[in-house]
Amino acid sequence: MRTRSLLTLTAAVAALVLPAVSPASAADGTVLTTGGLGGTAVAVGDVLTAPLATGTTATLYSSATGTSGISCTSSQFTATVTDNPAAPGTATESLDAHTFAGCTANVVGVLGVTSITVNNLPYTTSVNSDGSVTVTPASGSTIQTTVVLRTLLGSINCVYQAPSLVGTADNADNSINFTNQQFTRTSGSSLCFANGYFTAKYAPVTDGDAPVFVN
């Protein structure tokens, strides 16, 4: 009896001193949160936005190591959260808009950039707890961008396609980075370089005014 009483007393003291933690509460954190790691869950249906990181440009160069091609001083994406499960896991978003502005070109024979339009939207964006980000088109479609250039011979359309894009999320500055993501020209004149390598850093990714973290 004394042994059972001692065990009961010990358990009672532990219950008073230690906070109650259940497996359910430990798994309540979601992949996307605001207010820091393990913060408030981002709700399904929330719209996330991100501009280019301050002081950076979005580029589409003709090679992975060169500097010839197109550079834009402004770009932004808008995505709607479609699933935000418990972490670790994979959150999904619908990439509804992706815009570019302030674009210039340093390609021989090209006088300027009229527009850059992202086609075939929306795309699906998957954000994993490990920070990897993948952008994919709808089934049977492709990621596509149409670049309209002003040249000595008039206006030309350059169409570039990619099967998917892969990036990395970083909680240090709530950013998403894309580095040398390869596009292939599917139509356009010889003034349209054959391959385009897309690089951009978007930060901060926000839900309203709140930075978004990946858990």
Accessible surface in RSA format (square Angstrom, percent):
REM  Atomic radii and reference values for relative SASA: ProtOr
REM  Chains: A
REM  Algorithm: Lee & Richards
REM  Probe-radius: 1.40
REM  Slices: 20
REM RES _ NUM      All-atoms   Total-Side   Main-Chain    Non-polar    All polar
REM                ABS   REL    ABS   REL    ABS   REL    ABS   REL    ABS   REL
RES MET A   1   176.80  91.6 141.21  93.5  35.59  84.7 118.97 101.2  57.82  76.6
RES ARG A   2   216.77  91.0 206.89 105.5   9.88  23.5  87.08 119.0 129.69  78.6
RES THR A   3    94.99  67.6  90.83  92.1   4.15   9.9  57.60  77.4  37.39  56.5
RES ARG A   4   174.42  73.2 172.32  87.8   2.10   5.0  57.30  78.3 117.12  71.0
RES SER A   5    65.32  55.2  55.17  73.6  10.15  23.4  37.08  79.0  28.25  39.6
RES LEU A   6   113.02  62.9 109.04  78.0   3.98  10.0 112.19  78.8   0.83   2.2
RES LEU A   7   115.55  64.4 111.39  79.7   4.16  10.5 111.70  78.4   3.85  10.4
RES THR A   8    94.40  67.1  87.84  89.1   6.56  15.6  69.26  93.0  25.15  38.0
RES LEU A   9   111.05  61.8 107.51  76.9   3.55   8.9 110.71  77.8   0.34   0.9
RES THR A  10    80.28  57.1  75.64  76.7   4.64  11.1  64.75  87.0  15.53  23.5
RES ALA A  11    62.17  57.2  51.08  78.8  11.09  25.2  57.26  80.6   4.92  13.0
RES ALA A  12    51.01  46.9  41.67  64.3   9.34  21.3  49.70  70.0   1.32   3.5
RES VAL A  13    76.02  50.0  75.99  68.8   0.03   0.1  76.02  66.1   0.00   0.0
RES ALA A  14    40.74  37.5  35.10  54.2   5.65  12.8  40.03  56.4   0.71   1.9
RES ALA A  15    77.89  71.6  48.11  74.2  29.78  67.7  58.61  82.5  19.28  51.1
RES LEU A  16   158.15  88.1 125.32  89.7  32.82  82.5 127.79  89.7  30.36  81.7
RES VAL A  17   108.60  71.5  81.63  73.9  26.97  65.0  86.87  75.5  21.73  58.9
RES LEU A  18   115.93  64.6 107.16  76.7   8.76  22.0 107.95  75.8   7.97  21.5
RES PRO A  19   110.19  80.3  87.45  79.7  22.73  82.6  99.34  82.0  10.85  67.4
RES ALA A  20   109.25 100.5  69.71 107.6  39.54  89.9  79.31 111.7  29.94  79.3
RES VAL A  21   111.16  73.1  77.70  70.3  33.46  80.6  78.51  68.2  32.65  88.5
RES SER A  22    52.56  44.4  47.57  63.5   4.99  11.5  40.29  85.8  12.27  17.2
RES PRO A  23   119.50  87.1 106.66  97.2  12.84  46.7 114.05  94.2   5.45  33.9
RES ALA A  24    72.93  67.1  59.75  92.2  13.18  30.0  70.04  98.6   2.89   7.7
RES SER A  25    58.35  49.3  42.96  57.3  15.39  35.5  40.55  86.4  17.80  24.9
RES ALA A  26    77.68  71.4  38.37  59.2  39.32  89.4  49.08  69.1  28.61  75.8
RES ALA A  27    53.72  49.4  45.99  71.0   7.72  17.6  50.05  70.5   3.67   9.7
RES ASP A  28   103.71  72.6  83.60  83.2  20.10  47.5  31.81  74.9  71.90  71.7
RES GLY A  29    33.61  41.5   0.00   N/A  33.61  41.5  27.90  76.6   5.72  12.8
RES THR A  30    19.12  13.6  17.81  18.1   1.31   3.1  17.81  23.9   1.31   2.0
RES VAL A  31     0.00   0.0   0.00   0.0   0.00   0.0   0.00   0.0   0.00   0.0
RES LEU A  32     2.49   1.4   2.49   1.8   0.00   0.0   2.49   1.7   0.00   0.0
RES THR A  33     0.25   0.2   0.25   0.3   0.00   0.0   0.25   0.3   0.00   0.0
RES THR A  34    19.24  13.7  19.20  19.5   0.04   0.1   4.18   5.6  15.06  22.8
RES GLY A  35    76.32  94.1   0.00   N/A  76.32  94.1  43.31 118.9  33.00  73.9
RES GLY A  36    18.34  22.6   0.00   N/A  18.34  22.6  17.70  48.6   0.65   1.5
RES LEU A  37   118.84  66.2  88.53  63.3  30.31  76.2  88.84  62.4  30.00  80.7
RES GLY A  38    58.04  71.6   0.00   N/A  58.04  71.6  26.21  71.9  31.82  71.3
RES GLY A  39    32.05  39.5   0.00   N/A  32.05  39.5  18.58  51.0  13.48  30.2
RES THR A  40    98.24  69.9  89.95  91.2   8.29  19.7  60.70  81.5  37.54  56.8
RES ALA A  41    52.13  47.9  35.68  55.1  16.45  37.4  35.71  50.3  16.42  43.5
RES VAL A  42     4.38   2.9   0.00   0.0   4.38  10.5   1.54   1.3   2.84   7.7
RES ALA A  43    54.98  50.6  46.43  71.7   8.55  19.4  54.56  76.8   0.42   1.1
RES VAL A  44    95.92  63.1  70.87  64.2  25.05  60.4  70.87  61.6  25.05  67.9
RES GLY A  45    44.69  55.1   0.00   N/A  44.69  55.1  27.11  74.4  17.58  39.4
RES ASP A  46    43.34  30.4  38.53  38.3   4.81  11.4   6.93  16.3  36.41  36.3
RES VAL A  47    72.42  47.7  61.12  55.3  11.29  27.2  61.12  53.1  11.29  30.6
RES LEU A  48     1.53   0.9   1.53   1.1   0.00   0.0   1.53   1.1   0.00   0.0
RES THR A  49    43.46  30.9  43.41  44.0   0.04   0.1  25.56  34.3  17.89  27.1
RES ALA A  50     0.00   0.0   0.00   0.0   0.00   0.0   0.00   0.0   0.00   0.0
RES PRO A  51    56.02  40.8  56.02  51.1   0.00   0.0  56.02  46.3   0.00   0.0
RES LEU A  52    17.18   9.6   6.64   4.7  10.54  26.5   6.64   4.7  10.54  28.4
RES ALA A  53    11.22  10.3   9.43  14.6   1.79   4.1   9.67  13.6   1.54   4.1
RES THR A  54   141.93 100.9 111.36 112.9  30.57  72.9  81.98 110.1  59.95  90.6
RES GLY A  55    84.40 104.1   0.00   N/A  84.40 104.1  41.40 113.6  43.00  96.3
RES THR A  56    49.26  35.0  36.10  36.6  13.15  31.3  41.36  55.6   7.89  11.9
RES THR A  57    58.98  41.9  47.40  48.1  11.57  27.6  30.49  41.0  28.49  43.1
RES ALA A  58     2.14   2.0   0.78   1.2   1.36   3.1   1.17   1.6   0.98   2.6
RES THR A  59    15.24  10.8  13.31  13.5   1.94   4.6  10.44  14.0   4.80   7.3
RES LEU A  60    16.86   9.4  16.06  11.5   0.80   2.0  16.06  11.3   0.80   2.2
RES TYR A  61    51.46  24.0  51.46  29.3   0.00   0.0  27.34  20.5  24.13  29.7
RES SER A  62    41.15  34.8  27.86  37.2  13.29  30.6  13.77  29.3  27.39  38.4
RES SER A  63    43.89  37.1  42.26  56.4   1.62   3.7  35.27  75.1   8.62  12.1
RES ALA A  64    47.39  43.6  30.84  47.6  16.55  37.7  30.84  43.4  16.55  43.8
RES THR A  65   134.23  95.5 100.19 101.6  34.04  81.1  79.17 106.3  55.06  83.2
RES GLY A  66    28.06  34.6   0.00   N/A  28.06  34.6  23.56  64.7   4.50  10.1
RES THR A  67    97.67  69.5  92.26  93.5   5.41  12.9  59.39  79.8  38.28  57.9
RES SER A  68    49.01  41.4  47.79  63.8   1.22   2.8  33.55  71.4  15.47  21.7
RES GLY A  69     1.96   2.4   0.00   N/A   1.96   2.4   0.07   0.2   1.89   4.2
RES ILE A  70     3.33   1.9   3.20   2.4   0.13   0.3   3.29   2.4   0.04   0.1
RES SER A  71    30.18  25.5  28.81  38.4   1.38   3.2  18.95  40.4  11.23  15.7
RES CYS A  72     2.43   1.8   2.43   2.7   0.00   0.0   0.00   0.0   2.43   2.6
RES THR A  73    96.09  68.3  77.61  78.7  18.48  44.0  63.61  85.4  32.49  49.1
RES SER A  74    55.25  46.7  52.50  70.1   2.76   6.3  23.32  49.7  31.93  44.7
RES SER A  75     4.15   3.5   0.00   0.0   4.15   9.6   1.63   3.5   2.52   3.5
RES GLN A  76    76.99  43.1  75.37  55.1   1.62   3.9  12.95  27.6  64.04  48.6
RES PHE A  77    15.19   7.6  14.90   9.2   0.29   0.8  15.19   9.2   0.00   0.0
RES THR A  78    33.13  23.6  33.11  33.6   0.02   0.0  21.30  28.6  11.83  17.9
RES ALA A  79     0.66   0.6   0.66   1.0   0.00   0.0   0.66   0.9   0.00   0.0
RES THR A  80    35.66  25.4  35.66  36.1   0.00   0.0  26.78  36.0   8.88  13.4
RES VAL A  81     1.06   0.7   0.00   0.0   1.06   2.6   0.00   0.0   1.06   2.9
RES THR A  82    71.76  51.0  51.73  52.4  20.02  47.7  48.17  64.7  23.59  35.7
RES ASP A  83    68.18  47.8  68.12  67.8   0.07   0.2  13.14  30.9  55.04  54.9
RES ASN A  84    16.47  11.4   2.50   2.4  13.97  33.6   2.38   5.7  14.10  13.6
RES PRO A  85    44.81  32.7  34.42  31.4  10.39  37.8  44.81  37.0   0.00   0.0
RES ALA A  86    48.69  44.8  36.59  56.5  12.11  27.5  36.81  51.8  11.88  31.5
RES ALA A  87    27.71  25.5  11.03  17.0  16.68  37.9  11.41  16.1  16.30  43.2
RES PRO A  88   123.31  89.9 103.24  94.1  20.07  73.0 104.03  85.9  19.28 119.8
RES GLY A  89    26.16  32.3   0.00   N/A  26.16  32.3  22.82  62.6   3.34   7.5
RES THR A  90    55.48  39.5  46.11  46.7   9.37  22.3  26.09  35.0  29.39  44.4
RES ALA A  91     0.00   0.0   0.00   0.0   0.00   0.0   0.00   0.0   0.00   0.0
RES THR A  92    34.88  24.8  34.88  35.4   0.00   0.0  29.68  39.9   5.20   7.9
RES GLU A  93     9.19   5.3   7.87   6.0   1.32   3.1   0.11   0.2   9.08   7.4
RES SER A  94    25.35  21.4  23.76  31.7   1.59   3.7  19.14  40.8   6.21   8.7
RES LEU A  95    12.91   7.2  12.91   9.2   0.00   0.0  12.91   9.1   0.00   0.0
RES ASP A  96    61.09  42.8  44.17  44.0  16.92  40.0  26.74  62.9  34.35  34.3
RES ALA A  97    37.45  34.4  36.89  56.9   0.55   1.3  37.45  52.7   0.00   0.0
RES HIS A  98    24.39  13.3  17.44  12.1   6.95  17.8  11.19  11.5  13.20  15.4
RES THR A  99    80.55  57.3  77.42  78.5   3.13   7.5  65.59  88.1  14.96  22.6
RES PHE A 100    34.99  17.5  13.18   8.2  21.81  56.7  14.15   8.6  20.83  59.6
RES ALA A 101    53.93  49.6  47.45  73.2   6.49  14.8  53.78  75.7   0.15   0.4
RES GLY A 102    46.82  57.7   0.00   N/A  46.82  57.7  32.53  89.3  14.29  32.0
RES CYS A 103    21.73  16.4   5.74   6.4  15.99  37.6   3.10   7.9  18.63  20.1
RES THR A 104    90.21  64.2  88.60  89.8   1.62   3.9  69.15  92.9  21.06  31.8
RES ALA A 105    24.73  22.7   0.12   0.2  24.62  56.0   2.84   4.0  21.89  58.0
RES ASN A 106    96.88  66.8  69.96  67.6  26.92  64.8  46.34 111.5  50.54  48.9
RES VAL A 107    26.46  17.4  20.74  18.8   5.72  13.8  22.08  19.2   4.37  11.9
RES VAL A 108   139.62  91.9 127.17 115.1  12.45  30.0 134.47 116.8   5.15  14.0
RES GLY A 109    23.35  28.8   0.00   N/A  23.35  28.8  14.24  39.1   9.11  20.4
RES VAL A 110    15.50  10.2   0.00   0.0  15.50  37.4   0.00   0.0  15.50  42.1
RES LEU A 111   116.30  64.8  83.29  59.6  33.01  83.0  86.97  61.1  29.33  78.9
RES GLY A 112     7.22   8.9   0.00   N/A   7.22   8.9   7.13  19.6   0.09   0.2
RES VAL A 113    16.33  10.7   0.98   0.9  15.34  37.0   0.98   0.9  15.34  41.6
RES THR A 114    78.08  55.5  51.39  52.1  26.69  63.6  50.61  68.0  27.47  41.5
RES SER A 115    45.02  38.0  36.29  48.4   8.73  20.1  36.54  77.8   8.48  11.9
RES ILE A 116    21.46  12.2   8.50   6.3  12.96  31.2   8.50   6.1  12.96  35.2
RES THR A 117    69.11  49.2  66.06  67.0   3.06   7.3  47.92  64.4  21.19  32.0
RES VAL A 118    16.80  11.1   5.41   4.9  11.39  27.4   5.41   4.7  11.39  30.9
RES ASN A 119    36.29  25.0  31.47  30.4   4.82  11.6  12.17  29.3  24.12  23.3
RES ASN A 120    64.95  44.8  38.22  36.9  26.73  64.4  14.57  35.1  50.38  48.7
RES LEU A 121    56.75  31.6  27.27  19.5  29.49  74.1  27.44  19.3  29.31  78.9
RES PRO A 122    78.11  56.9  72.87  66.4   5.24  19.1  72.88  60.2   5.23  32.5
RES TYR A 123     5.89   2.7   3.39   1.9   2.49   6.5   5.00   3.8   0.89   1.1
RES THR A 124    62.22  44.3  61.61  62.5   0.61   1.4  26.98  36.2  35.24  53.3
RES THR A 125     8.59   6.1   8.59   8.7   0.00   0.0   6.83   9.2   1.76   2.7
RES SER A 126    28.70  24.3  28.67  38.3   0.03   0.1   9.19  19.6  19.52  27.3
RES VAL A 127     3.39   2.2   3.39   3.1   0.00   0.0   3.39   2.9   0.00   0.0
RES ASN A 128    41.61  28.7  41.61  40.2   0.00   0.0   9.54  23.0  32.06  31.0
RES SER A 129    32.43  27.4  13.12  17.5  19.31  44.5  13.34  28.4  19.09  26.7
RES ASP A 130   122.31  85.7  77.97  77.6  44.34 104.9  51.79 121.9  70.52  70.3
RES GLY A 131     8.04   9.9   0.00   N/A   8.04   9.9   8.01  22.0   0.03   0.1
RES SER A 132    36.41  30.8  33.27  44.4   3.13   7.2  32.68  69.6   3.73   5.2
RES VAL A 133     0.49   0.3   0.49   0.4   0.00   0.0   0.49   0.4   0.00   0.0
RES THR A 134    41.48  29.5  41.09  41.7   0.38   0.9  24.47  32.9  17.01  25.7
RES VAL A 135     4.98   3.3   4.98   4.5   0.00   0.0   4.98   4.3   0.00   0.0
RES THR A 136    49.90  35.5  49.90  50.6   0.00   0.0  37.32  50.1  12.58  19.0
RES PRO A 137    25.37  18.5  12.16  11.1  13.21  48.0  12.16  10.0  13.21  82.1
RES ALA A 138    61.70  56.7  48.96  75.6  12.74  29.0  59.42  83.7   2.27   6.0
RES SER A 139   124.31 105.0  83.04 110.8  41.28  95.1  56.89 121.1  67.43  94.5
RES GLY A 140    90.72 111.9   0.00   N/A  90.72 111.9  44.12 121.1  46.60 104.4
RES SER A 141    48.93  41.3  21.36  28.5  27.57  63.5  24.12  51.4  24.81  34.8
RES THR A 142    31.58  22.5  31.26  31.7   0.31   0.7  25.82  34.7   5.76   8.7
RES ILE A 143     2.93   1.7   2.93   2.2   0.00   0.0   2.93   2.1   0.00   0.0
RES GLN A 144    33.09  18.5  33.09  24.2   0.00   0.0   0.00   0.0  33.09  25.1
RES THR A 145    15.73  11.2  15.73  16.0   0.00   0.0   8.28  11.1   7.46  11.3
RES THR A 146    22.60  16.1  22.45  22.8   0.16   0.4  16.95  22.8   5.65   8.5
RES VAL A 147     0.41   0.3   0.41   0.4   0.00   0.0   0.41   0.4   0.00   0.0
RES VAL A 148    28.03  18.4  28.03  25.4   0.00   0.0  28.03  24.4   0.00   0.0
RES LEU A 149     2.29   1.3   2.29   1.6   0.00   0.0   2.29   1.6   0.00   0.0
RES ARG A 150   115.78  48.6 115.38  58.8   0.40   1.0  49.94  68.2  65.85  39.9
RES THR A 151     7.83   5.6   0.02   0.0   7.81  18.6   0.02   0.0   7.81  11.8
RES LEU A 152   135.68  75.6 103.82  74.3  31.85  80.1 106.51  74.8  29.17  78.5
RES LEU A 153   162.89  90.7 124.78  89.3  38.11  95.8 131.77  92.5  31.13  83.8
RES GLY A 154    35.56  43.9   0.00   N/A  35.56  43.9  33.66  92.4   1.90   4.3
RES SER A 155    82.22  69.5  47.86  63.9  34.36  79.1  39.39  83.9  42.82  60.0
RES ILE A 156    29.56  16.8  24.33  18.1   5.23  12.6  29.56  21.3   0.00   0.0
RES ASN A 157    84.54  58.3  73.12  70.7  11.42  27.5  16.23  39.1  68.31  66.0
RES CYS A 158     0.69   0.5   0.69   0.8   0.00   0.0   0.33   0.8   0.37   0.4
RES VAL A 159    23.56  15.5  23.56  21.3   0.00   0.0  23.56  20.5   0.00   0.0
RES TYR A 160     2.26   1.1   2.26   1.3   0.00   0.0   1.04   0.8   1.22   1.5
RES GLN A 161    52.36  29.3  48.80  35.7   3.56   8.5   6.39  13.6  45.97  34.9
RES ALA A 162     2.11   1.9   0.11   0.2   2.00   4.6   2.11   3.0   0.00   0.0
RES PRO A 163   113.21  82.5  99.77  90.9  13.44  48.9 105.96  87.5   7.25  45.0
RES SER A 164    39.91  33.7  30.15  40.2   9.77  22.5   7.19  15.3  32.72  45.8
RES LEU A 165    12.66   7.0  12.58   9.0   0.07   0.2  12.66   8.9   0.00   0.0
RES VAL A 166    79.46  52.3  75.87  68.7   3.60   8.7  75.87  65.9   3.60   9.8
RES GLY A 167     4.85   6.0   0.00   N/A   4.85   6.0   3.58   9.8   1.28   2.9
RES THR A 168    78.38  55.7  78.38  79.5   0.00   0.0  47.14  63.3  31.24  47.2
RES ALA A 169    16.26  14.9   4.33   6.7  11.92  27.1   4.56   6.4  11.69  31.0
RES ASP A 170    64.26  45.0  59.34  59.1   4.93  11.6  11.68  27.5  52.59  52.4
RES ASN A 171    49.70  34.3  37.95  36.7  11.75  28.3  16.56  39.9  33.14  32.0
RES ALA A 172    96.48  88.7  49.50  76.4  46.98 106.9  62.31  87.7  34.17  90.5
RES ASP A 173    53.15  37.2  43.38  43.2   9.77  23.1  36.62  86.2  16.53  16.5
RES ASN A 174    18.85  13.0  15.51  15.0   3.35   8.1   3.35   8.1  15.51  15.0
RES SER A 175     2.33   2.0   0.35   0.5   1.99   4.6   0.00   0.0   2.33   3.3
RES ILE A 176    15.02   8.5  15.02  11.2   0.00   0.0  15.02  10.8   0.00   0.0
RES ASN A 177    42.99  29.6  40.44  39.1   2.56   6.2  15.35  36.9  27.64  26.7
RES PHE A 178    13.77   6.9  12.75   7.9   1.02   2.7  12.79   7.8   0.98   2.8
RES THR A 179    86.72  61.7  76.52  77.6  10.20  24.3  54.88  73.7  31.84  48.1
RES ASN A 180    61.61  42.5  48.42  46.8  13.19  31.8  10.82  26.0  50.79  49.1
RES GLN A 181    33.93  19.0  32.45  23.7   1.48   3.5   1.97   4.2  31.96  24.2
RES GLN A 182    89.63  50.1  72.76  53.2  16.87  40.2  19.57  41.7  70.06  53.1
RES PHE A 183    10.43   5.2  10.39   6.4   0.05   0.1  10.43   6.3   0.00   0.0
RES THR A 184    69.94  49.7  69.94  70.9   0.00   0.0  48.71  65.4  21.23  32.1
RES ARG A 185    77.77  32.7  62.11  31.7  15.66  37.3   0.64   0.9  77.13  46.7
RES THR A 186    73.70  52.4  37.20  37.7  36.51  87.0  42.33  56.9  31.37  47.4
RES SER A 187    57.27  48.4  48.41  64.6   8.86  20.4  46.86  99.8  10.41  14.6
RES GLY A 188    38.74  47.8   0.00   N/A  38.74  47.8  11.57  31.7  27.18  60.9
RES SER A 189    49.23  41.6  33.15  44.2  16.09  37.1  45.32  96.5   3.91   5.5
RES SER A 190   108.26  91.5  77.06 102.8  31.20  71.9  50.46 107.5  57.80  81.0
RES LEU A 191    44.94  25.0  41.27  29.5   3.68   9.2  43.47  30.5   1.48   4.0
RES CYS A 192     0.45   0.3   0.00   0.0   0.45   1.1   0.31   0.8   0.14   0.1
RES PHE A 193    24.43  12.2  15.78   9.8   8.65  22.5  24.43  14.8   0.00   0.0
RES ALA A 194    57.06  52.5  49.49  76.4   7.56  17.2  49.80  70.1   7.26  19.2
RES ASN A 195    46.56  32.1  44.92  43.4   1.65   4.0   0.96   2.3  45.60  44.1
RES GLY A 196     0.00   0.0   0.00   N/A   0.00   0.0   0.00   0.0   0.00   0.0
RES TYR A 197    39.67  18.5  38.62  22.0   1.05   2.7  11.87   8.9  27.81  34.3
RES PHE A 198    13.43   6.7  13.43   8.3   0.00   0.0  13.43   8.1   0.00   0.0
RES THR A 199    46.14  32.8  46.14  46.8   0.00   0.0  42.11  56.6   4.03   6.1
RES ALA A 200     2.91   2.7   0.00   0.0   2.91   6.6   2.23   3.1   0.68   1.8
RES LYS A 201    67.57  33.0  65.84  40.4   1.73   4.1  23.22  20.9  44.36  47.2
RES TYR A 202     0.22   0.1   0.22   0.1   0.00   0.0   0.22   0.2   0.00   0.0
RES ALA A 203    11.64  10.7   7.48  11.5   4.16   9.5   7.55  10.6   4.09  10.8
RES PRO A 204    60.04  43.8  59.76  54.5   0.28   1.0  59.76  49.3   0.28   1.7
RES VAL A 205    11.09   7.3  11.09  10.0   0.00   0.0  11.09   9.6   0.00   0.0
RES THR A 206    20.33  14.5  20.22  20.5   0.12   0.3  12.36  16.6   7.98  12.1
RES ASP A 207    28.86  20.2  21.11  21.0   7.75  18.3   1.93   4.5  26.92  26.9
RES GLY A 208    59.55  73.4   0.00   N/A  59.55  73.4  43.62 119.7  15.93  35.7
RES ASP A 209   146.42 102.6 117.97 117.4  28.46  67.3  40.28  94.8 106.14 105.9
RES ALA A 210    36.08  33.2  32.18  49.7   3.90   8.9  35.45  49.9   0.63   1.7
RES PRO A 211    53.00  38.6  53.00  48.3   0.00   0.0  53.00  43.8   0.00   0.0
RES VAL A 212     9.08   6.0   4.03   3.6   5.06  12.2   4.03   3.5   5.06  13.7
RES PHE A 213    39.93  20.0  39.93  24.7   0.00   0.0  39.93  24.2   0.00   0.0
RES VAL A 214    17.95  11.8  12.98  11.8   4.97  12.0  12.98  11.3   4.97  13.5
RES ASN A 215    34.54  23.8  15.31  14.8  19.23  46.3  30.96  74.5   3.59   3.5
END  Absolute sums over single chains surface
CHAIN  1 A    10942.4       8406.2       2536.1       7034.0       3908.4
END  Absolute sums over all chains
TOTAL         10942.4       8406.2       2536.1       7034.0       3908.4
